[in-house]
Amino acid sequence: MNVATTSIATLSPVWRDVLDESYRALANVVAGVRDDQWELPTPCSEWTVTQVVQHAAGDQLAYAAALGIGAGPSYNPFEPSGSVDGSKAALVDEAIEQTAAAWATVADGTETVPTPLPHGALPTPVAAVMCALDAAVHAWDIAIGTGQASPLTEELAGYLLTAARTAQPAPGSGEEAEIVEPLRQWGAYAAIVDGKSDDSAVAELLHYLGRVPRD
């Protein structure tokens, strides 16, 4: 089997559980932010906790819209204002609820689904876990920025890394590349951080996404 086929086989039985776990991680971490922590810096360069929350919520709404639920975010998730009317936790909870409802409309056995990524439609298990990756990794960003425990487990990180490294035709060129790589070139992820051969799955995932693991 090639890399894409292997990834699909690995993720097919678990993608709904991976989504659920990632959504819980994001909701729980945001709920744990204190009132005096919203303007703190995060591992996302130049973004505060509030801005990461806006970005994470907007990305989820974009996935929901791609799946046919809702109109998507009313703002550019890649240019978060840092100002939220009302509860930040409610913003995230509503985005998660809408996107979870969208994924619930996807029947088991659906081969591909549309995504907001420049790749367009992707194999369903890969698309779902890329959506989960967005939620889980930004949960980690917020946790680190606010002194909370990392929400990433070894098992979850392994599945997220499997999706991120799935080979797909790159937008534009059509050449096979790991899904994250074209996104990295467009600024969605920083350059890979060198790790060690004995890195844990969590550390490997964070390094791959341009982050430095922290306790």
KOLDRENDREN-318889 format. One line per 5 residues: number of its first residue (from 1); their letters; for each residue x negated, y negated, z negated of N, C-alpha, C, CB. Coordinates in nm, 2 decimals. Glycine has a CB too. Example, Ala and Ser with C-alpha at 12.3 -4.5 7.8 and 13.67 -1.06 7.14 Angstrom:
<nodes>
1) AS) -1.32 0.57 -0.78 -1.23 0.45 -0.78 -1.32 0.33 -0.78 -1.13 0.45 -0.90 | -1.28 0.22 -0.71 -1.37 0.11 -0.71 -1.29 0.00 -0.79 -1.41 0.06 -0.57
</nodes>
This chain:
<nodes>
1) MNVAT) -0.08 0.12 0.00 0.00 0.00 0.00 -0.09 -0.12 0.00 0.09 0.00 -0.12 | -0.04 -0.23 0.07 -0.12 -0.36 0.07 -0.08 -0.43 -0.06 -0.09 -0.44 0.19 | -0.15 -0.55 -0.08 -0.13 -0.62 -0.20 0.01 -0.67 -0.22 -0.22 -0.74 -0.21 | 0.08 -0.72 -0.12 0.22 -0.76 -0.13 0.31 -0.65 -0.16 0.26 -0.83 0.00 | 0.29 -0.54 -0.10 0.38 -0.42 -0.13 0.36 -0.37 -0.27 0.35 -0.31 -0.03
6) TSIAT) 0.23 -0.37 -0.32 0.21 -0.33 -0.45 0.27 -0.43 -0.55 0.05 -0.32 -0.48 | 0.26 -0.56 -0.52 0.32 -0.66 -0.61 0.47 -0.64 -0.62 0.29 -0.80 -0.56 | 0.53 -0.62 -0.51 0.68 -0.60 -0.51 0.72 -0.48 -0.59 0.73 -0.59 -0.36 | 0.64 -0.37 -0.57 0.67 -0.25 -0.64 0.65 -0.27 -0.79 0.58 -0.13 -0.60 | 0.55 -0.34 -0.83 0.53 -0.37 -0.97 0.63 -0.45 -1.04 0.39 -0.43 -0.99
11) LSPVW) 0.68 -0.56 -0.96 0.77 -0.66 -1.02 0.91 -0.62 -1.01 0.74 -0.79 -0.95 | 0.95 -0.54 -0.91 1.09 -0.50 -0.89 1.17 -0.46 -1.01 1.10 -0.40 -0.78 | 1.11 -0.37 -1.10 1.19 -0.33 -1.21 1.19 -0.43 -1.33 1.13 -0.20 -1.26 | 1.11 -0.53 -1.32 1.10 -0.62 -1.44 1.13 -0.76 -1.42 0.96 -0.61 -1.49 | 1.16 -0.81 -1.30 1.16 -0.95 -1.27 1.27 -1.02 -1.35 1.19 -0.97 -1.13
16) RDVLD) 1.38 -0.96 -1.38 1.49 -1.02 -1.46 1.44 -1.04 -1.60 1.62 -0.94 -1.45 | 1.37 -0.94 -1.65 1.32 -0.95 -1.79 1.21 -1.06 -1.80 1.27 -0.81 -1.84 | 1.13 -1.06 -1.70 1.02 -1.17 -1.70 1.08 -1.31 -1.70 0.93 -1.15 -1.58 | 1.19 -1.32 -1.62 1.26 -1.45 -1.62 1.31 -1.49 -1.75 1.37 -1.45 -1.51 | 1.38 -1.39 -1.81 1.44 -1.41 -1.95 1.34 -1.45 -2.05 1.52 -1.29 -1.99
21) ESYRA) 1.22 -1.38 -2.05 1.12 -1.41 -2.15 1.06 -1.54 -2.13 1.01 -1.30 -2.14 | 1.04 -1.58 -2.00 0.98 -1.71 -1.97 1.07 -1.82 -2.00 0.94 -1.72 -1.82 | 1.20 -1.80 -1.98 1.30 -1.91 -2.02 1.31 -1.92 -2.17 1.44 -1.87 -1.96 | 1.30 -1.81 -2.24 1.30 -1.82 -2.39 1.18 -1.90 -2.44 1.31 -1.68 -2.45 | 1.07 -1.87 -2.38 0.94 -1.93 -2.42 0.95 -2.09 -2.40 0.82 -1.88 -2.33
26) LANVV) 1.00 -2.13 -2.28 1.01 -2.27 -2.25 1.11 -2.34 -2.35 1.05 -2.30 -2.11 | 1.23 -2.28 -2.37 1.33 -2.34 -2.45 1.28 -2.35 -2.60 1.46 -2.26 -2.45 | 1.22 -2.24 -2.65 1.17 -2.24 -2.78 1.06 -2.34 -2.81 1.12 -2.10 -2.82 | 0.97 -2.35 -2.72 0.86 -2.44 -2.73 0.91 -2.59 -2.73 0.75 -2.43 -2.62 | 1.00 -2.62 -2.64 1.05 -2.76 -2.63 1.13 -2.79 -2.76 1.14 -2.77 -2.51
31) AGVRD) 1.21 -2.69 -2.81 1.28 -2.71 -2.93 1.19 -2.73 -3.05 1.37 -2.59 -2.96 | 1.07 -2.69 -3.04 0.97 -2.70 -3.15 0.89 -2.83 -3.15 0.88 -2.59 -3.15 | 0.92 -2.92 -3.05 0.84 -3.05 -3.04 0.90 -3.14 -3.14 0.85 -3.10 -2.90 | 0.82 -3.20 -3.22 0.86 -3.30 -3.32 0.89 -3.44 -3.25 0.76 -3.32 -3.43 | 0.96 -3.52 -3.32 1.00 -3.65 -3.26 0.87 -3.74 -3.24 1.09 -3.72 -3.36
36) DQWEL) 0.77 -3.72 -3.31 0.65 -3.80 -3.30 0.55 -3.74 -3.20 0.58 -3.82 -3.43 | 0.59 -3.64 -3.12 0.49 -3.57 -3.04 0.52 -3.58 -2.89 0.49 -3.42 -3.07 | 0.63 -3.65 -2.85 0.66 -3.65 -2.71 0.56 -3.73 -2.62 0.80 -3.72 -2.70 | 0.49 -3.82 -2.68 0.39 -3.89 -2.60 0.25 -3.84 -2.61 0.39 -4.04 -2.64 | 0.23 -3.72 -2.67 0.10 -3.66 -2.68 0.05 -3.61 -2.54 0.10 -3.55 -2.78
41) PTPCS) -0.08 -3.61 -2.52 -0.13 -3.55 -2.40 -0.12 -3.40 -2.39 -0.28 -3.59 -2.38 | -0.13 -3.34 -2.28 -0.11 -3.20 -2.26 -0.23 -3.15 -2.17 0.02 -3.16 -2.19 | -0.24 -3.02 -2.15 -0.34 -2.97 -2.06 -0.32 -3.01 -1.91 -0.35 -2.82 -2.07 | -0.19 -3.05 -1.88 -0.17 -3.11 -1.75 -0.22 -3.25 -1.74 -0.01 -3.11 -1.72 | -0.33 -3.26 -1.66 -0.40 -3.39 -1.65 -0.30 -3.51 -1.63 -0.50 -3.39 -1.54
46) EWTVT) -0.32 -3.61 -1.72 -0.24 -3.74 -1.71 -0.10 -3.73 -1.74 -0.26 -3.79 -1.57 | -0.05 -3.61 -1.78 0.09 -3.60 -1.82 0.11 -3.58 -1.97 0.16 -3.48 -1.74 | 0.21 -3.65 -2.02 0.25 -3.64 -2.16 0.34 -3.52 -2.18 0.31 -3.77 -2.22 | 0.37 -3.49 -2.30 0.47 -3.38 -2.33 0.60 -3.40 -2.26 0.49 -3.36 -2.48 | 0.65 -3.53 -2.27 0.78 -3.56 -2.20 0.77 -3.54 -2.05 0.81 -3.70 -2.23
51) QVVQH) 0.66 -3.58 -1.99 0.65 -3.56 -1.85 0.64 -3.42 -1.81 0.52 -3.64 -1.80 | 0.57 -3.33 -1.89 0.57 -3.19 -1.86 0.71 -3.13 -1.87 0.47 -3.11 -1.95 | 0.78 -3.17 -1.97 0.92 -3.13 -1.99 1.01 -3.17 -1.86 0.98 -3.19 -2.12 | 0.99 -3.29 -1.82 1.07 -3.33 -1.70 1.03 -3.25 -1.58 1.04 -3.48 -1.67 | 0.90 -3.23 -1.56 0.85 -3.15 -1.45 0.91 -3.01 -1.45 0.70 -3.15 -1.44
56) AAGDQ) 0.90 -2.95 -1.57 0.94 -2.81 -1.58 1.09 -2.80 -1.56 0.91 -2.75 -1.72 | 1.17 -2.89 -1.61 1.31 -2.88 -1.59 1.35 -2.91 -1.44 1.38 -2.99 -1.67 | 1.28 -3.00 -1.38 1.30 -3.03 -1.24 1.27 -2.92 -1.15 1.22 -3.15 -1.20 | 1.16 -2.85 -1.18 1.12 -2.73 -1.10 1.23 -2.62 -1.10 0.99 -2.68 -1.14 | 1.28 -2.60 -1.22 1.38 -2.50 -1.24 1.51 -2.54 -1.16 1.42 -2.48 -1.38
61) LAYAA) 1.55 -2.66 -1.16 1.66 -2.71 -1.09 1.64 -2.69 -0.94 1.70 -2.85 -1.12 | 1.52 -2.71 -0.89 1.49 -2.69 -0.75 1.50 -2.54 -0.71 1.34 -2.74 -0.72 | 1.46 -2.45 -0.80 1.49 -2.31 -0.77 1.63 -2.28 -0.76 1.42 -2.22 -0.87 | 1.71 -2.33 -0.86 1.86 -2.31 -0.86 1.92 -2.36 -0.73 1.92 -2.38 -0.98 | 1.88 -2.48 -0.69 1.94 -2.53 -0.56 1.90 -2.45 -0.44 1.89 -2.68 -0.54
66) ALGIG) 1.78 -2.40 -0.44 1.74 -2.31 -0.33 1.82 -2.18 -0.32 1.59 -2.27 -0.34 | 1.87 -2.14 -0.44 1.95 -2.02 -0.45 2.10 -2.05 -0.43 1.93 -1.95 -0.58 | 2.13 -2.18 -0.41 2.27 -2.22 -0.38 2.35 -2.27 -0.50 2.34 -2.10 -0.32 | 2.28 -2.30 -0.61 2.35 -2.35 -0.73 2.30 -2.49 -0.76 2.33 -2.25 -0.85 | 2.39 -2.59 -0.76 2.35 -2.72 -0.80 2.28 -2.80 -0.68 2.26 -2.72 -0.91
71) AGPSY) 2.25 -2.92 -0.71 2.20 -3.01 -0.61 2.05 -3.03 -0.62 2.27 -3.14 -0.61 | 1.99 -2.97 -0.72 1.85 -2.99 -0.74 1.82 -3.10 -0.83 1.77 -3.01 -0.61 | 1.70 -3.13 -0.87 1.67 -3.25 -0.96 1.70 -3.38 -0.89 1.52 -3.24 -1.00 | 1.74 -3.48 -0.98 1.77 -3.61 -0.93 1.64 -3.70 -0.92 1.87 -3.68 -1.02 | 1.53 -3.64 -0.95 1.40 -3.71 -0.95 1.29 -3.62 -0.89 1.36 -3.76 -1.09
76) NPFEP) 1.18 -3.68 -0.86 1.07 -3.60 -0.81 0.99 -3.53 -0.93 0.97 -3.68 -0.72 | 1.00 -3.40 -0.94 0.93 -3.33 -1.05 0.78 -3.36 -1.06 0.96 -3.19 -1.05 | 0.73 -3.40 -0.94 0.58 -3.42 -0.94 0.55 -3.57 -0.97 0.52 -3.38 -0.81 | 0.65 -3.65 -1.00 0.63 -3.78 -1.04 0.72 -3.81 -1.16 0.66 -3.89 -0.93 | 0.70 -3.74 -1.27 0.79 -3.75 -1.39 0.77 -3.89 -1.45 0.77 -3.64 -1.49
81) SGSVD) 0.88 -3.96 -1.49 0.87 -4.09 -1.54 0.82 -4.11 -1.68 1.01 -4.16 -1.53 | 0.84 -4.00 -1.76 0.81 -4.01 -1.90 0.92 -4.07 -1.99 0.68 -4.09 -1.92 | 1.03 -4.09 -1.92 1.14 -4.15 -2.00 1.27 -4.06 -1.97 1.17 -4.30 -1.95 | 1.33 -4.01 -2.07 1.45 -3.93 -2.06 1.56 -3.99 -2.14 1.41 -3.78 -2.11 | 1.67 -4.00 -2.08 1.79 -4.05 -2.15 1.85 -3.92 -2.22 1.90 -4.11 -2.05
86) GSKAA) 1.87 -3.93 -2.35 1.92 -3.82 -2.43 1.82 -3.72 -2.47 2.02 -3.75 -2.34 | 1.86 -3.60 -2.50 1.77 -3.50 -2.56 1.69 -3.43 -2.45 1.86 -3.40 -2.63 | 1.56 -3.43 -2.48 1.47 -3.35 -2.39 1.50 -3.20 -2.40 1.32 -3.38 -2.43 | 1.53 -3.15 -2.51 1.56 -3.01 -2.53 1.69 -2.98 -2.44 1.58 -2.97 -2.67 | 1.79 -3.07 -2.45 1.91 -3.04 -2.37 1.88 -3.04 -2.22 2.01 -3.15 -2.40
91) LVDEA) 1.79 -3.13 -2.18 1.75 -3.14 -2.04 1.69 -3.00 -1.99 1.64 -3.25 -2.01 | 1.61 -2.94 -2.07 1.55 -2.81 -2.04 1.65 -2.70 -2.05 1.43 -2.78 -2.13 | 1.73 -2.70 -2.15 1.84 -2.60 -2.17 1.93 -2.60 -2.05 1.91 -2.62 -2.30 | 1.97 -2.72 -2.01 2.07 -2.72 -1.90 2.01 -2.67 -1.77 2.12 -2.87 -1.88 | 1.88 -2.71 -1.75 1.81 -2.66 -1.63 1.79 -2.51 -1.63 1.67 -2.73 -1.62
96) IEQTA) 1.76 -2.45 -1.75 1.74 -2.31 -1.76 1.88 -2.24 -1.74 1.68 -2.27 -1.90 | 1.98 -2.29 -1.80 2.11 -2.23 -1.78 2.16 -2.23 -1.64 2.22 -2.31 -1.86 | 2.13 -2.34 -1.56 2.17 -2.34 -1.42 2.09 -2.25 -1.34 2.16 -2.49 -1.37 | 1.96 -2.24 -1.36 1.88 -2.16 -1.28 1.90 -2.01 -1.32 1.73 -2.19 -1.30 | 1.92 -1.98 -1.44 1.96 -1.84 -1.48 2.08 -1.80 -1.41 1.97 -1.83 -1.63
101) AAWAT) 2.18 -1.89 -1.40 2.31 -1.86 -1.34 2.28 -1.83 -1.19 2.41 -1.97 -1.35 | 2.19 -1.91 -1.13 2.16 -1.89 -0.99 2.09 -1.75 -0.96 2.06 -2.00 -0.94 | 2.00 -1.71 -1.05 1.94 -1.58 -1.03 2.04 -1.47 -1.06 1.82 -1.57 -1.13 | 2.14 -1.49 -1.14 2.24 -1.39 -1.17 2.32 -1.36 -1.04 2.33 -1.43 -1.28 | 2.32 -1.45 -0.95 2.40 -1.43 -0.82 2.32 -1.34 -0.72 2.43 -1.56 -0.76
106) VADGT) 2.19 -1.32 -0.75 2.11 -1.24 -0.66 2.13 -1.09 -0.70 1.96 -1.27 -0.68 | 2.18 -1.02 -0.60 2.21 -0.87 -0.63 2.09 -0.79 -0.63 2.31 -0.82 -0.52 | 2.09 -0.69 -0.71 1.98 -0.59 -0.71 1.96 -0.54 -0.56 2.00 -0.48 -0.81 | 1.84 -0.53 -0.52 1.82 -0.48 -0.38 1.81 -0.58 -0.28 1.93 -0.38 -0.35 | 1.83 -0.71 -0.32 1.81 -0.82 -0.22 1.67 -0.83 -0.19 1.87 -0.96 -0.28
111) ETVPT) 1.63 -0.82 -0.06 1.49 -0.81 -0.02 1.42 -0.95 -0.04 1.48 -0.77 0.12 | 1.48 -1.06 0.01 1.42 -1.19 0.00 1.52 -1.29 -0.04 1.36 -1.23 0.14 | 1.47 -1.40 -0.10 1.55 -1.51 -0.14 1.48 -1.64 -0.10 1.58 -1.51 -0.29 | 1.55 -1.75 -0.07 1.49 -1.88 -0.04 1.43 -1.93 -0.17 1.59 -1.98 0.02 | 1.32 -2.01 -0.16 1.26 -2.08 -0.27 1.23 -2.22 -0.23 1.13 -2.00 -0.31
116) PLPHG) 1.20 -2.31 -0.33 1.17 -2.45 -0.30 1.02 -2.46 -0.27 1.20 -2.53 -0.42 | 0.95 -2.35 -0.27 0.80 -2.35 -0.24 0.79 -2.37 -0.09 0.73 -2.22 -0.28 | 0.68 -2.43 -0.05 0.66 -2.45 0.10 0.65 -2.32 0.18 0.53 -2.53 0.12 | 0.64 -2.21 0.11 0.64 -2.08 0.18 0.78 -2.04 0.23 0.59 -1.97 0.08 | 0.88 -2.11 0.17 1.02 -2.07 0.21 1.06 -1.94 0.14 1.03 -2.06 0.36
121) ALPTP) 1.13 -1.86 0.21 1.18 -1.73 0.16 1.06 -1.64 0.12 1.28 -1.66 0.25 | 1.08 -1.57 0.00 0.98 -1.48 -0.04 1.05 -1.35 -0.09 0.89 -1.54 -0.16 | 0.97 -1.24 -0.10 1.03 -1.12 -0.16 1.09 -1.15 -0.29 0.93 -1.01 -0.17 | 1.21 -1.10 -0.32 1.29 -1.14 -0.44 1.21 -1.13 -0.57 1.41 -1.06 -0.45 | 1.15 -1.01 -0.59 1.07 -1.00 -0.72 0.96 -1.10 -0.73 1.02 -0.86 -0.73
126) VAAVM) 0.89 -1.13 -0.62 0.78 -1.23 -0.63 0.84 -1.37 -0.65 0.70 -1.22 -0.50 | 0.94 -1.40 -0.58 1.00 -1.53 -0.59 1.05 -1.56 -0.74 1.12 -1.55 -0.50 | 1.11 -1.46 -0.79 1.17 -1.47 -0.93 1.05 -1.49 -1.03 1.25 -1.35 -0.97 | 0.95 -1.41 -1.01 0.84 -1.42 -1.11 0.76 -1.55 -1.09 0.75 -1.30 -1.10 | 0.75 -1.60 -0.97 0.69 -1.73 -0.95 0.77 -1.84 -1.02 0.68 -1.77 -0.80
131) CALDA) 0.90 -1.83 -1.02 0.99 -1.92 -1.09 0.96 -1.91 -1.24 1.14 -1.89 -1.06 | 0.95 -1.78 -1.29 0.92 -1.76 -1.43 0.78 -1.81 -1.47 0.92 -1.61 -1.46 | 0.69 -1.80 -1.38 0.55 -1.85 -1.40 0.56 -2.00 -1.43 0.46 -1.82 -1.28 | 0.63 -2.07 -1.35 0.65 -2.22 -1.37 0.69 -2.25 -1.51 0.74 -2.28 -1.26 | 0.80 -2.18 -1.55 0.85 -2.20 -1.69 0.76 -2.16 -1.80 0.99 -2.13 -1.71
136) AVHAW) 0.69 -2.05 -1.78 0.61 -1.99 -1.89 0.48 -2.07 -1.91 0.58 -1.85 -1.86 | 0.42 -2.11 -1.80 0.29 -2.18 -1.80 0.31 -2.32 -1.86 0.22 -2.18 -1.67 | 0.42 -2.38 -1.82 0.45 -2.52 -1.87 0.49 -2.51 -2.02 0.55 -2.59 -1.79 | 0.55 -2.40 -2.06 0.57 -2.38 -2.20 0.44 -2.37 -2.28 0.65 -2.24 -2.22 | 0.34 -2.31 -2.22 0.21 -2.30 -2.28 0.15 -2.45 -2.28 0.11 -2.21 -2.20
141) DIAIG) 0.16 -2.52 -2.18 0.11 -2.66 -2.18 0.17 -2.74 -2.29 0.14 -2.73 -2.04 | 0.30 -2.73 -2.31 0.37 -2.81 -2.41 0.33 -2.75 -2.55 0.52 -2.80 -2.40 | 0.32 -2.62 -2.57 0.27 -2.56 -2.69 0.14 -2.61 -2.73 0.28 -2.41 -2.69 | 0.04 -2.61 -2.64 -0.09 -2.65 -2.67 -0.09 -2.80 -2.70 -0.19 -2.62 -2.55 | -0.02 -2.88 -2.63 -0.01 -3.03 -2.65 0.04 -3.06 -2.79 0.06 -3.09 -2.55
146) TGQAS) 0.13 -2.97 -2.84 0.20 -3.01 -2.97 0.15 -2.92 -3.09 0.35 -3.00 -2.95 | 0.05 -2.84 -3.07 0.00 -2.76 -3.18 0.08 -2.64 -3.21 -0.01 -2.84 -3.30 | 0.16 -2.59 -3.12 0.24 -2.47 -3.14 0.16 -2.34 -3.09 0.37 -2.48 -3.07 | 0.21 -2.23 -3.13 0.14 -2.10 -3.09 0.17 -2.08 -2.94 0.19 -1.98 -3.17 | 0.07 -2.02 -2.87 0.09 -1.99 -2.73 0.21 -1.89 -2.72 -0.03 -1.92 -2.67
151) PLTEE) 0.30 -1.92 -2.62 0.41 -1.83 -2.59 0.38 -1.72 -2.50 0.53 -1.91 -2.54 | 0.26 -1.71 -2.45 0.22 -1.61 -2.35 0.18 -1.48 -2.42 0.11 -1.67 -2.26 | 0.23 -1.37 -2.37 0.19 -1.24 -2.42 0.10 -1.18 -2.31 0.31 -1.15 -2.45 | 0.03 -1.08 -2.34 -0.05 -1.01 -2.24 0.03 -0.95 -2.13 -0.14 -0.90 -2.31 | 0.14 -0.88 -2.17 0.23 -0.82 -2.07 0.29 -0.92 -1.98 0.34 -0.74 -2.14
156) LAGYL) 0.34 -1.03 -2.03 0.40 -1.14 -1.95 0.29 -1.20 -1.86 0.46 -1.25 -2.04 | 0.18 -1.23 -1.91 0.07 -1.29 -1.83 0.03 -1.20 -1.71 -0.05 -1.32 -1.91 | 0.03 -1.07 -1.74 0.00 -0.97 -1.63 0.09 -0.98 -1.52 -0.01 -0.83 -1.68 | 0.22 -0.98 -1.55 0.32 -0.99 -1.44 0.31 -1.13 -1.37 0.46 -0.97 -1.50 | 0.29 -1.23 -1.44 0.28 -1.37 -1.38 0.16 -1.37 -1.28 0.27 -1.48 -1.48
161) LTAAR) 0.05 -1.31 -1.32 -0.07 -1.31 -1.24 -0.05 -1.23 -1.12 -0.19 -1.26 -1.32 | 0.03 -1.12 -1.13 0.06 -1.03 -1.01 0.13 -1.11 -0.91 0.14 -0.91 -1.06 | 0.23 -1.19 -0.95 0.31 -1.27 -0.85 0.22 -1.38 -0.79 0.43 -1.33 -0.92 | 0.14 -1.45 -0.87 0.06 -1.56 -0.82 -0.04 -1.51 -0.72 -0.01 -1.62 -0.94 | -0.09 -1.39 -0.73 -0.19 -1.34 -0.65 -0.14 -1.26 -0.53 -0.29 -1.25 -0.72
166) TAQPA) -0.01 -1.25 -0.51 0.05 -1.18 -0.40 0.02 -1.25 -0.27 0.20 -1.17 -0.42 | -0.03 -1.18 -0.17 -0.07 -1.23 -0.04 0.06 -1.25 0.04 -0.17 -1.14 0.03 | 0.07 -1.37 0.09 0.18 -1.41 0.18 0.12 -1.50 0.29 0.29 -1.48 0.10 | 0.19 -1.51 0.41 0.15 -1.61 0.51 0.15 -1.75 0.46 0.24 -1.59 0.64 | 0.04 -1.82 0.47 0.03 -1.95 0.42 0.12 -2.05 0.50 -0.11 -2.00 0.41
171) PGSGE) 0.19 -2.15 0.44 0.26 -2.24 0.52 0.17 -2.31 0.62 0.33 -2.35 0.43 | 0.21 -2.33 0.74 0.14 -2.40 0.84 0.05 -2.31 0.92 0.05 -2.50 0.78 | -0.05 -2.25 0.86 -0.14 -2.16 0.94 -0.09 -2.02 0.96 -0.27 -2.15 0.86 | 0.00 -1.97 0.87 0.04 -1.84 0.88 -0.06 -1.73 0.84 0.09 -1.81 1.02 | -0.18 -1.77 0.80 -0.28 -1.68 0.76 -0.25 -1.63 0.62 -0.42 -1.75 0.76
176) EAEIV) -0.28 -1.50 0.59 -0.26 -1.44 0.46 -0.34 -1.51 0.35 -0.29 -1.29 0.47 | -0.27 -1.54 0.24 -0.34 -1.61 0.13 -0.26 -1.58 0.01 -0.36 -1.76 0.15 | -0.33 -1.58 -0.11 -0.25 -1.57 -0.23 -0.16 -1.68 -0.25 -0.35 -1.56 -0.35 | -0.04 -1.66 -0.30 0.06 -1.76 -0.30 0.02 -1.89 -0.37 0.18 -1.71 -0.38 | -0.06 -1.88 -0.47 -0.10 -2.00 -0.54 -0.20 -2.09 -0.46 -0.17 -1.97 -0.67
181) EPLRQ) -0.27 -2.03 -0.37 -0.38 -2.10 -0.31 -0.33 -2.22 -0.22 -0.46 -2.01 -0.22 | -0.23 -2.21 -0.14 -0.18 -2.33 -0.07 -0.13 -2.44 -0.17 -0.08 -2.29 0.03 | -0.07 -2.39 -0.27 -0.01 -2.48 -0.37 -0.13 -2.55 -0.44 0.07 -2.41 -0.48 | -0.24 -2.48 -0.47 -0.36 -2.54 -0.53 -0.41 -2.65 -0.44 -0.46 -2.43 -0.56 | -0.42 -2.63 -0.31 -0.47 -2.72 -0.22 -0.39 -2.85 -0.22 -0.48 -2.67 -0.08
186) WGAYA) -0.26 -2.84 -0.24 -0.17 -2.96 -0.24 -0.16 -3.02 -0.38 -0.04 -2.92 -0.20 | -0.24 -2.97 -0.48 -0.25 -3.04 -0.61 -0.16 -2.98 -0.71 -0.21 -3.18 -0.59 | -0.08 -2.87 -0.68 0.00 -2.82 -0.79 -0.07 -2.75 -0.90 0.10 -2.72 -0.72 | -0.19 -2.70 -0.86 -0.28 -2.63 -0.96 -0.42 -2.69 -0.94 -0.27 -2.48 -0.95 | -0.49 -2.69 -1.06 -0.63 -2.73 -1.05 -0.72 -2.61 -1.00 -0.68 -2.78 -1.19
191) AIVDG) -0.85 -2.64 -0.98 -0.94 -2.54 -0.93 -0.95 -2.43 -1.04 -1.08 -2.60 -0.90 | -0.98 -2.31 -0.99 -1.00 -2.20 -1.08 -1.11 -2.23 -1.18 -1.03 -2.07 -1.00 | -1.09 -2.20 -1.31 -1.19 -2.21 -1.41 -1.26 -2.08 -1.43 -1.13 -2.26 -1.55 | -1.39 -2.08 -1.43 -1.47 -1.96 -1.44 -1.44 -1.89 -1.57 -1.62 -1.99 -1.43 | -1.42 -1.76 -1.57 -1.39 -1.69 -1.69 -1.50 -1.58 -1.71 -1.25 -1.62 -1.68
196) KSDDS) -1.46 -1.48 -1.79 -1.55 -1.37 -1.82 -1.50 -1.24 -1.77 -1.59 -1.36 -1.97 | -1.58 -1.14 -1.75 -1.53 -1.01 -1.70 -1.44 -0.94 -1.80 -1.65 -0.92 -1.67 | -1.45 -0.98 -1.93 -1.36 -0.91 -2.03 -1.25 -1.00 -2.07 -1.45 -0.87 -2.15 | -1.22 -1.10 -1.99 -1.10 -1.19 -2.03 -0.98 -1.11 -2.05 -1.08 -1.30 -1.92 | -0.90 -1.16 -2.14 -0.76 -1.10 -2.16 -0.68 -1.14 -2.04 -0.70 -1.15 -2.29
201) AVAEL) -0.56 -1.08 -2.03 -0.47 -1.12 -1.92 -0.43 -1.26 -1.93 -0.35 -1.03 -1.91 | -0.40 -1.31 -2.05 -0.36 -1.45 -2.07 -0.47 -1.54 -2.03 -0.33 -1.47 -2.22 | -0.60 -1.51 -2.07 -0.71 -1.60 -2.03 -0.73 -1.60 -1.88 -0.84 -1.55 -2.10 | -0.72 -1.48 -1.82 -0.74 -1.47 -1.68 -0.63 -1.55 -1.60 -0.73 -1.32 -1.63 | -0.51 -1.54 -1.65 -0.40 -1.62 -1.59 -0.43 -1.77 -1.60 -0.26 -1.59 -1.65
206) LHYLG) -0.46 -1.81 -1.72 -0.49 -1.96 -1.74 -0.61 -2.01 -1.66 -0.51 -1.99 -1.89 | -0.71 -1.93 -1.66 -0.83 -1.97 -1.57 -0.79 -1.98 -1.43 -0.94 -1.86 -1.59 | -0.71 -1.88 -1.38 -0.67 -1.88 -1.24 -0.59 -2.00 -1.20 -0.59 -1.75 -1.21 | -0.51 -2.05 -1.30 -0.43 -2.17 -1.27 -0.49 -2.30 -1.31 -0.30 -2.15 -1.35 | -0.62 -2.29 -1.33 -0.70 -2.41 -1.36 -0.69 -2.47 -1.50 -0.65 -2.52 -1.26
211) RVPRD) -0.67 -2.38 -1.59 -0.65 -2.42 -1.73 -0.76 -2.35 -1.82 -0.51 -2.39 -1.79 | -0.79 -2.41 -1.93 -0.89 -2.36 -2.02 -0.81 -2.30 -2.14 -0.99 -2.47 -2.07 | -0.82 -2.17 -2.17 -0.75 -2.11 -2.28 -0.78 -2.18 -2.41 -0.77 -1.96 -2.29 | -0.68 -2.20 -2.49 -0.70 -2.25 -2.63 -0.61 -2.18 -2.72 -0.67 -2.41 -2.63 | -0.65 -2.18 -2.85 -0.57 -2.12 -2.95 -0.46 -2.21 -3.00 -0.66 -2.07 -3.07
</nodes>
